[in-house]
Amino acid sequence: MKKTFIIIIVIIGFIAAIGFAGVTLYKILDKPPLPVLGQVNNFTLVDADGKPFSLKRLEDKIWIADFFFTTCSDICPIMTKNMKSLYESFKLEPKMRLVSITVNPEQDTPATLKRYAKEAGADAKNWYFLTGERAVIRDLLINSFKLGDVKEPIFHSSYFALVDRAGLIRGYYDGTDDEAVAKLFKDAASLL
């Protein structure tokens, strides 16, 4: 009797586990994949250590990009705070990186970016701060990320871009909106 009861409990547990796995798999498979919104073209910028930085350093990584400048007192502090939150959430994930690119390269030298990154609490291994030639940044912002307007003196957007391992842009999220940043977190986690 006791042995039969144990067998029944094991069978019920097994059936429940299969049911749970089936429901979970259905939810995963039923969720549509993130759209492909563009491709990031290769670029060469300079990191906060003054070293060349190209798309190759992000190969096989999922990354979140934003465009900012260090003397901005409007939306950039909010964006940096939200990037910091994402950084804290993903800092132990070896396949995730954050990339902040200045839109004011004449002011934001590598040394300036290094100080800014330190103040933001960023680790240079997982969160890169980049500068470079204005023309390269403009091309990257307008032609790859589609986040700027050539008529603006300082190209600036409040949007974060989610980029997958193949360099494909998979989403845009308002970096000043907490709900949008929470959605970005979920979408980035789904790519991992």
C-alpha angles and dihedrals in degrees: 000000000000091000092050090050091052091049091050091050091049091049092048090048091049092050091048091050092050090048092049091048091049093051091047092048091048091053091049095046093042092057111093116237119254112270123252106239101173147319126265109233119222114272140176119218134150126257128221089271091057093251125134113263123195137169087267090075088062095048112136091007131114109226144183118214133195135174119224144136129231098235094050111121097179119064101343096081089053091047092049090049090052092045087052089054090051090045091054091048095050105027094109093047107099094203097053127087136171122215125195115187122193120229091198103061095162089063100029104068121172089263091052091049091048091055091045092050091050091051089049091052093241124160110221090220094066107017116050125197111201138192134168144132114347092231092056092048091046091050092048093048097045105030102032105028097024089216104123146059120228090219093064115094092218112028107226138162133173091219128110117208124215113214125189130218092275094053093256118144107236102177150355121222132183103249092205095055118083094207092051091049090050089052089049089054091053094045092048091049090051090057091054 
